[in-house]
Amino acid sequence: MNHTQWKYHVTEIGLQLFGASAFDRIREELDKRGALGWELVTVAHNSNNSSTWLYFKKPA
């Protein structure tokens, strides 16, 4: 039986006063990682510091 080995990547999108909105930065990160073969697994948000974490995986 063959088991897939995975690589993982986590990106934090934090609060930013200037520049692109968090929504735009998340979309850009999703587009960038998707083009590199990464699959979004889950998203977590910390309302205490307005950070969002994007969790990705792809075959090793």
PDB file of N, CA, C and O in Angstrom, chain B, residues numbered from 101:
ATOM      1  N   MET B 101       0.845  -1.184   0.000  1.00  0.00           N
ATOM      2  CA  MET B 101       0.000   0.000   0.000  1.00  0.00           C
ATOM      3  C   MET B 101       0.892   1.249   0.000  1.00  0.00           C
ATOM      4  O   MET B 101       1.805   1.361   0.818  1.00  0.00           O
ATOM      5  N   ASN B 102       0.632   2.164  -0.896  1.00  0.00           N
ATOM      6  CA  ASN B 102       1.402   3.395  -1.016  1.00  0.00           C
ATOM      7  C   ASN B 102       0.739   4.511  -0.224  1.00  0.00           C
ATOM      8  O   ASN B 102      -0.451   4.771  -0.404  1.00  0.00           O
ATOM      9  N   HIS B 103       1.476   5.163   0.634  1.00  0.00           N
ATOM     10  CA  HIS B 103       0.959   6.288   1.413  1.00  0.00           C
ATOM     11  C   HIS B 103       1.594   7.580   0.911  1.00  0.00           C
ATOM     12  O   HIS B 103       2.813   7.669   0.763  1.00  0.00           O
ATOM     13  N   THR B 104       0.764   8.567   0.654  1.00  0.00           N
ATOM     14  CA  THR B 104       1.263   9.860   0.196  1.00  0.00           C
ATOM     15  C   THR B 104       1.959  10.580   1.336  1.00  0.00           C
ATOM     16  O   THR B 104       1.434  10.666   2.447  1.00  0.00           O
ATOM     17  N   GLN B 105       3.133  11.091   1.054  1.00  0.00           N
ATOM     18  CA  GLN B 105       3.855  11.935   1.995  1.00  0.00           C
ATOM     19  C   GLN B 105       3.488  13.383   1.681  1.00  0.00           C
ATOM     20  O   GLN B 105       3.373  13.756   0.514  1.00  0.00           O
ATOM     21  N   TRP B 106       3.304  14.199   2.720  1.00  0.00           N
ATOM     22  CA  TRP B 106       2.851  15.571   2.535  1.00  0.00           C
ATOM     23  C   TRP B 106       3.875  16.578   3.043  1.00  0.00           C
ATOM     24  O   TRP B 106       4.607  16.315   3.997  1.00  0.00           O
ATOM     25  N   LYS B 107       3.911  17.726   2.392  1.00  0.00           N
ATOM     26  CA  LYS B 107       4.629  18.899   2.878  1.00  0.00           C
ATOM     27  C   LYS B 107       3.564  19.893   3.311  1.00  0.00           C
ATOM     28  O   LYS B 107       2.479  19.942   2.732  1.00  0.00           O
ATOM     29  N   TYR B 108       3.874  20.682   4.325  1.00  0.00           N
ATOM     30  CA  TYR B 108       2.901  21.641   4.858  1.00  0.00           C
ATOM     31  C   TYR B 108       3.492  23.036   4.868  1.00  0.00           C
ATOM     32  O   TYR B 108       4.702  23.223   4.999  1.00  0.00           O
ATOM     33  N   HIS B 109       2.601  24.017   4.725  1.00  0.00           N
ATOM     34  CA  HIS B 109       3.002  25.418   4.773  1.00  0.00           C
ATOM     35  C   HIS B 109       1.911  26.207   5.496  1.00  0.00           C
ATOM     36  O   HIS B 109       0.721  25.978   5.278  1.00  0.00           O
ATOM     37  N   VAL B 110       2.324  27.130   6.351  1.00  0.00           N
ATOM     38  CA  VAL B 110       1.380  28.002   7.064  1.00  0.00           C
ATOM     39  C   VAL B 110       1.753  29.447   6.755  1.00  0.00           C
ATOM     40  O   VAL B 110       2.915  29.837   6.863  1.00  0.00           O
ATOM     41  N   THR B 111       0.759  30.228   6.371  1.00  0.00           N
ATOM     42  CA  THR B 111       0.948  31.650   6.124  1.00  0.00           C
ATOM     43  C   THR B 111       0.078  32.431   7.089  1.00  0.00           C
ATOM     44  O   THR B 111      -1.109  32.139   7.237  1.00  0.00           O
ATOM     45  N   GLU B 112       0.665  33.426   7.747  1.00  0.00           N
ATOM     46  CA  GLU B 112      -0.097  34.311   8.632  1.00  0.00           C
ATOM     47  C   GLU B 112      -0.345  35.625   7.905  1.00  0.00           C
ATOM     48  O   GLU B 112       0.584  36.250   7.393  1.00  0.00           O
ATOM     49  N   ILE B 113      -1.597  36.033   7.866  1.00  0.00           N
ATOM     50  CA  ILE B 113      -1.980  37.326   7.311  1.00  0.00           C
ATOM     51  C   ILE B 113      -2.408  38.175   8.505  1.00  0.00           C
ATOM     52  O   ILE B 113      -3.461  37.940   9.098  1.00  0.00           O
ATOM     53  N   GLY B 114      -1.590  39.154   8.851  1.00  0.00           N
ATOM     54  CA  GLY B 114      -1.849  39.969  10.035  1.00  0.00           C
ATOM     55  C   GLY B 114      -2.499  41.304   9.701  1.00  0.00           C
ATOM     56  O   GLY B 114      -2.675  41.662   8.536  1.00  0.00           O
ATOM     57  N   LEU B 115      -2.841  42.010  10.732  1.00  0.00           N
ATOM     58  CA  LEU B 115      -3.412  43.338  10.597  1.00  0.00           C
ATOM     59  C   LEU B 115      -2.375  44.266   9.974  1.00  0.00           C
ATOM     60  O   LEU B 115      -1.216  44.285  10.388  1.00  0.00           O
ATOM     61  N   GLN B 116      -2.798  45.023   8.986  1.00  0.00           N
ATOM     62  CA  GLN B 116      -1.898  45.934   8.280  1.00  0.00           C
ATOM     63  C   GLN B 116      -2.637  47.244   8.073  1.00  0.00           C
ATOM     64  O   GLN B 116      -3.729  47.259   7.506  1.00  0.00           O
ATOM     65  N   LEU B 117      -2.056  48.333   8.524  1.00  0.00           N
ATOM     66  CA  LEU B 117      -2.727  49.626   8.441  1.00  0.00           C
ATOM     67  C   LEU B 117      -2.703  50.217   7.038  1.00  0.00           C
ATOM     68  O   LEU B 117      -3.639  50.914   6.645  1.00  0.00           O
ATOM     69  N   PHE B 118      -1.644  49.947   6.279  1.00  0.00           N
ATOM     70  CA  PHE B 118      -1.505  50.516   4.939  1.00  0.00           C
ATOM     71  C   PHE B 118      -1.374  49.399   3.924  1.00  0.00           C
ATOM     72  O   PHE B 118      -0.967  48.288   4.263  1.00  0.00           O
ATOM     73  N   GLY B 119      -1.714  49.689   2.692  1.00  0.00           N
ATOM     74  CA  GLY B 119      -1.577  48.700   1.633  1.00  0.00           C
ATOM     75  C   GLY B 119      -2.888  47.991   1.384  1.00  0.00           C
ATOM     76  O   GLY B 119      -3.966  48.475   1.729  1.00  0.00           O
ATOM     77  N   ALA B 120      -2.759  46.831   0.776  1.00  0.00           N
ATOM     78  CA  ALA B 120      -3.936  46.049   0.389  1.00  0.00           C
ATOM     79  C   ALA B 120      -4.721  45.581   1.607  1.00  0.00           C
ATOM     80  O   ALA B 120      -4.162  45.398   2.688  1.00  0.00           O
ATOM     81  N   SER B 121      -6.015  45.391   1.421  1.00  0.00           N
ATOM     82  CA  SER B 121      -6.867  44.896   2.507  1.00  0.00           C
ATOM     83  C   SER B 121      -6.513  43.444   2.821  1.00  0.00           C
ATOM     84  O   SER B 121      -5.874  42.766   2.016  1.00  0.00           O
ATOM     85  N   ALA B 122      -6.928  42.979   3.983  1.00  0.00           N
ATOM     86  CA  ALA B 122      -6.685  41.587   4.368  1.00  0.00           C
ATOM     87  C   ALA B 122      -7.328  40.649   3.352  1.00  0.00           C
ATOM     88  O   ALA B 122      -6.738  39.632   2.988  1.00  0.00           O
ATOM     89  N   PHE B 123      -8.526  40.982   2.895  1.00  0.00           N
ATOM     90  CA  PHE B 123      -9.212  40.153   1.905  1.00  0.00           C
ATOM     91  C   PHE B 123      -8.361  40.017   0.640  1.00  0.00           C
ATOM     92  O   PHE B 123      -8.190  38.914   0.121  1.00  0.00           O
ATOM     93  N   ASP B 124      -7.830  41.136   0.147  1.00  0.00           N
ATOM     94  CA  ASP B 124      -6.996  41.103  -1.055  1.00  0.00           C
ATOM     95  C   ASP B 124      -5.702  40.338  -0.825  1.00  0.00           C
ATOM     96  O   ASP B 124      -5.256  39.606  -1.709  1.00  0.00           O
ATOM     97  N   ARG B 125      -5.085  40.494   0.353  1.00  0.00           N
ATOM     98  CA  ARG B 125      -3.838  39.777   0.650  1.00  0.00           C
ATOM     99  C   ARG B 125      -4.086  38.277   0.776  1.00  0.00           C
ATOM    100  O   ARG B 125      -3.250  37.475   0.359  1.00  0.00           O
ATOM    101  N   ILE B 126      -5.224  37.892   1.346  1.00  0.00           N
ATOM    102  CA  ILE B 126      -5.561  36.467   1.433  1.00  0.00           C
ATOM    103  C   ILE B 126      -5.770  35.904   0.039  1.00  0.00           C
ATOM    104  O   ILE B 126      -5.259  34.829  -0.276  1.00  0.00           O
ATOM    105  N   ARG B 127      -6.511  36.610  -0.798  1.00  0.00           N
ATOM    106  CA  ARG B 127      -6.751  36.144  -2.166  1.00  0.00           C
ATOM    107  C   ARG B 127      -5.434  36.019  -2.933  1.00  0.00           C
ATOM    108  O   ARG B 127      -5.237  35.048  -3.664  1.00  0.00           O
ATOM    109  N   GLU B 128      -4.536  36.984  -2.776  1.00  0.00           N
ATOM    110  CA  GLU B 128      -3.231  36.919  -3.437  1.00  0.00           C
ATOM    111  C   GLU B 128      -2.431  35.708  -2.976  1.00  0.00           C
ATOM    112  O   GLU B 128      -1.799  35.029  -3.785  1.00  0.00           O
ATOM    113  N   GLU B 129      -2.459  35.442  -1.677  1.00  0.00           N
ATOM    114  CA  GLU B 129      -1.729  34.283  -1.134  1.00  0.00           C
ATOM    115  C   GLU B 129      -2.334  32.981  -1.649  1.00  0.00           C
ATOM    116  O   GLU B 129      -1.602  32.053  -1.992  1.00  0.00           O
ATOM    117  N   LEU B 130      -3.658  32.902  -1.705  1.00  0.00           N
ATOM    118  CA  LEU B 130      -4.311  31.704  -2.240  1.00  0.00           C
ATOM    119  C   LEU B 130      -3.932  31.488  -3.704  1.00  0.00           C
ATOM    120  O   LEU B 130      -3.626  30.365  -4.102  1.00  0.00           O
ATOM    121  N   ASP B 131      -3.949  32.542  -4.501  1.00  0.00           N
ATOM    122  CA  ASP B 131      -3.574  32.437  -5.910  1.00  0.00           C
ATOM    123  C   ASP B 131      -2.113  32.001  -6.058  1.00  0.00           C
ATOM    124  O   ASP B 131      -1.794  31.138  -6.877  1.00  0.00           O
ATOM    125  N   LYS B 132      -1.231  32.610  -5.254  1.00  0.00           N
ATOM    126  CA  LYS B 132       0.205  32.303  -5.330  1.00  0.00           C
ATOM    127  C   LYS B 132       0.465  30.852  -4.950  1.00  0.00           C
ATOM    128  O   LYS B 132       1.147  30.131  -5.679  1.00  0.00           O
ATOM    129  N   ARG B 133      -0.072  30.423  -3.816  1.00  0.00           N
ATOM    130  CA  ARG B 133       0.170  29.046  -3.353  1.00  0.00           C
ATOM    131  C   ARG B 133      -0.477  28.028  -4.286  1.00  0.00           C
ATOM    132  O   ARG B 133       0.101  26.975  -4.555  1.00  0.00           O
ATOM    133  N   GLY B 134      -1.681  28.340  -4.782  1.00  0.00           N
ATOM    134  CA  GLY B 134      -2.354  27.432  -5.712  1.00  0.00           C
ATOM    135  C   GLY B 134      -1.543  27.217  -6.981  1.00  0.00           C
ATOM    136  O   GLY B 134      -1.459  26.096  -7.483  1.00  0.00           O
ATOM    137  N   ALA B 135      -0.942  28.286  -7.503  1.00  0.00           N
ATOM    138  CA  ALA B 135      -0.115  28.182  -8.702  1.00  0.00           C
ATOM    139  C   ALA B 135       1.126  27.324  -8.462  1.00  0.00           C
ATOM    140  O   ALA B 135       1.686  26.758  -9.400  1.00  0.00           O
ATOM    141  N   LEU B 136       1.551  27.231  -7.203  1.00  0.00           N
ATOM    142  CA  LEU B 136       2.725  26.427  -6.842  1.00  0.00           C
ATOM    143  C   LEU B 136       2.348  25.004  -6.435  1.00  0.00           C
ATOM    144  O   LEU B 136       3.207  24.233  -6.009  1.00  0.00           O
ATOM    145  N   GLY B 137       1.062  24.652  -6.566  1.00  0.00           N
ATOM    146  CA  GLY B 137       0.627  23.291  -6.283  1.00  0.00           C
ATOM    147  C   GLY B 137       0.153  23.035  -4.859  1.00  0.00           C
ATOM    148  O   GLY B 137      -0.121  21.891  -4.497  1.00  0.00           O
ATOM    149  N   TRP B 138       0.050  24.092  -4.040  1.00  0.00           N
ATOM    150  CA  TRP B 138      -0.402  23.930  -2.670  1.00  0.00           C
ATOM    151  C   TRP B 138      -1.930  23.882  -2.624  1.00  0.00           C
ATOM    152  O   TRP B 138      -2.600  24.577  -3.387  1.00  0.00           O
ATOM    153  N   GLU B 139      -2.468  23.075  -1.742  1.00  0.00           N
ATOM    154  CA  GLU B 139      -3.908  22.957  -1.528  1.00  0.00           C
ATOM    155  C   GLU B 139      -4.246  23.536  -0.158  1.00  0.00           C
ATOM    156  O   GLU B 139      -3.624  23.183   0.843  1.00  0.00           O
ATOM    157  N   LEU B 140      -5.230  24.423  -0.120  1.00  0.00           N
ATOM    158  CA  LEU B 140      -5.674  24.983   1.162  1.00  0.00           C
ATOM    159  C   LEU B 140      -6.392  23.902   1.944  1.00  0.00           C
ATOM    160  O   LEU B 140      -7.304  23.254   1.431  1.00  0.00           O
ATOM    161  N   VAL B 141      -5.974  23.705   3.205  1.00  0.00           N
ATOM    162  CA  VAL B 141      -6.565  22.678   4.058  1.00  0.00           C
ATOM    163  C   VAL B 141      -7.573  23.292   5.017  1.00  0.00           C
ATOM    164  O   VAL B 141      -8.686  22.787   5.166  1.00  0.00           O
ATOM    165  N   THR B 142      -7.179  24.388   5.668  1.00  0.00           N
ATOM    166  CA  THR B 142      -8.077  25.043   6.618  1.00  0.00           C
ATOM    167  C   THR B 142      -7.609  26.479   6.852  1.00  0.00           C
ATOM    168  O   THR B 142      -6.503  26.868   6.478  1.00  0.00           O
ATOM    169  N   VAL B 143      -8.487  27.239   7.477  1.00  0.00           N
ATOM    170  CA  VAL B 143      -8.211  28.639   7.810  1.00  0.00           C
ATOM    171  C   VAL B 143      -8.561  28.827   9.280  1.00  0.00           C
ATOM    172  O   VAL B 143      -9.573  28.308   9.751  1.00  0.00           O
ATOM    173  N   ALA B 144      -7.729  29.566  10.002  1.00  0.00           N
ATOM    174  CA  ALA B 144      -8.008  29.898  11.404  1.00  0.00           C
ATOM    175  C   ALA B 144      -7.878  31.407  11.568  1.00  0.00           C
ATOM    176  O   ALA B 144      -7.021  32.039  10.949  1.00  0.00           O
ATOM    177  N   HIS B 145      -8.726  31.967  12.398  1.00  0.00           N
ATOM    178  CA  HIS B 145      -8.694  33.412  12.634  1.00  0.00           C
ATOM    179  C   HIS B 145      -8.604  33.666  14.129  1.00  0.00           C
ATOM    180  O   HIS B 145      -9.324  33.057  14.919  1.00  0.00           O
ATOM    181  N   ASN B 146      -7.701  34.583  14.512  1.00  0.00           N
ATOM    182  CA  ASN B 146      -7.554  34.990  15.904  1.00  0.00           C
ATOM    183  C   ASN B 146      -8.093  36.412  16.022  1.00  0.00           C
ATOM    184  O   ASN B 146      -7.460  37.360  15.557  1.00  0.00           O
ATOM    185  N   SER B 147      -9.244  36.559  16.635  1.00  0.00           N
ATOM    186  CA  SER B 147      -9.870  37.879  16.744  1.00  0.00           C
ATOM    187  C   SER B 147      -9.143  38.781  17.739  1.00  0.00           C
ATOM    188  O   SER B 147      -9.344  39.995  17.717  1.00  0.00           O
ATOM    189  N   ASN B 148      -8.304  38.219  18.609  1.00  0.00           N
ATOM    190  CA  ASN B 148      -7.553  39.032  19.569  1.00  0.00           C
ATOM    191  C   ASN B 148      -6.539  39.941  18.890  1.00  0.00           C
ATOM    192  O   ASN B 148      -6.333  41.078  19.313  1.00  0.00           O
ATOM    193  N   ASN B 149      -5.905  39.433  17.834  1.00  0.00           N
ATOM    194  CA  ASN B 149      -4.901  40.254  17.136  1.00  0.00           C
ATOM    195  C   ASN B 149      -5.209  40.392  15.641  1.00  0.00           C
ATOM    196  O   ASN B 149      -4.359  40.844  14.873  1.00  0.00           O
ATOM    197  N   SER B 150      -6.393  40.013  15.236  1.00  0.00           N
ATOM    198  CA  SER B 150      -6.858  40.137  13.842  1.00  0.00           C
ATOM    199  C   SER B 150      -5.937  39.438  12.851  1.00  0.00           C
ATOM    200  O   SER B 150      -5.737  39.935  11.742  1.00  0.00           O
ATOM    201  N   SER B 151      -5.377  38.300  13.230  1.00  0.00           N
ATOM    202  CA  SER B 151      -4.544  37.511  12.329  1.00  0.00           C
ATOM    203  C   SER B 151      -5.345  36.350  11.767  1.00  0.00           C
ATOM    204  O   SER B 151      -6.212  35.785  12.433  1.00  0.00           O
ATOM    205  N   THR B 152      -5.034  36.013  10.536  1.00  0.00           N
ATOM    206  CA  THR B 152      -5.634  34.855   9.883  1.00  0.00           C
ATOM    207  C   THR B 152      -4.510  33.943   9.439  1.00  0.00           C
ATOM    208  O   THR B 152      -3.534  34.402   8.845  1.00  0.00           O
ATOM    209  N   TRP B 153      -4.635  32.657   9.719  1.00  0.00           N
ATOM    210  CA  TRP B 153      -3.646  31.669   9.309  1.00  0.00           C
ATOM    211  C   TRP B 153      -4.251  30.795   8.232  1.00  0.00           C
ATOM    212  O   TRP B 153      -5.368  30.295   8.360  1.00  0.00           O
ATOM    213  N   LEU B 154      -3.482  30.622   7.164  1.00  0.00           N
ATOM    214  CA  LEU B 154      -3.871  29.765   6.061  1.00  0.00           C
ATOM    215  C   LEU B 154      -2.971  28.526   6.098  1.00  0.00           C
ATOM    216  O   LEU B 154      -1.747  28.653   6.078  1.00  0.00           O
ATOM    217  N   TYR B 155      -3.559  27.345   6.150  1.00  0.00           N
ATOM    218  CA  TYR B 155      -2.820  26.087   6.229  1.00  0.00           C
ATOM    219  C   TYR B 155      -2.928  25.363   4.895  1.00  0.00           C
ATOM    220  O   TYR B 155      -4.026  25.095   4.407  1.00  0.00           O
ATOM    221  N   PHE B 156      -1.763  25.047   4.305  1.00  0.00           N
ATOM    222  CA  PHE B 156      -1.699  24.408   3.007  1.00  0.00           C
ATOM    223  C   PHE B 156      -0.971  23.072   3.102  1.00  0.00           C
ATOM    224  O   PHE B 156      -0.207  22.828   4.036  1.00  0.00           O
ATOM    225  N   LYS B 157      -1.227  22.203   2.104  1.00  0.00           N
ATOM    226  CA  LYS B 157      -0.458  20.970   1.973  1.00  0.00           C
ATOM    227  C   LYS B 157      -0.281  20.671   0.494  1.00  0.00           C
ATOM    228  O   LYS B 157      -1.050  21.133  -0.349  1.00  0.00           O
ATOM    229  N   LYS B 158       0.763  19.877   0.193  1.00  0.00           N
ATOM    230  CA  LYS B 158       0.964  19.352  -1.151  1.00  0.00           C
ATOM    231  C   LYS B 158       1.813  18.094  -1.032  1.00  0.00           C
ATOM    232  O   LYS B 158       2.547  17.927  -0.059  1.00  0.00           O
ATOM    233  N   PRO B 159       1.716  17.217  -2.010  1.00  0.00           N
ATOM    234  CA  PRO B 159       2.529  16.018  -1.947  1.00  0.00           C
ATOM    235  C   PRO B 159       4.012  16.363  -1.923  1.00  0.00           C
ATOM    236  O   PRO B 159       4.474  17.278  -2.603  1.00  0.00           O
ATOM    237  N   ALA B 160       4.749  15.589  -1.105  1.00  0.00           N
ATOM    238  CA  ALA B 160       6.194  15.813  -0.970  1.00  0.00           C
ATOM    239  C   ALA B 160       6.928  15.327  -2.191  1.00  0.00           C
ATOM    240  O   ALA B 160       8.152  15.433  -2.258  1.00  0.00           O
TER     241      ALA B 160
END
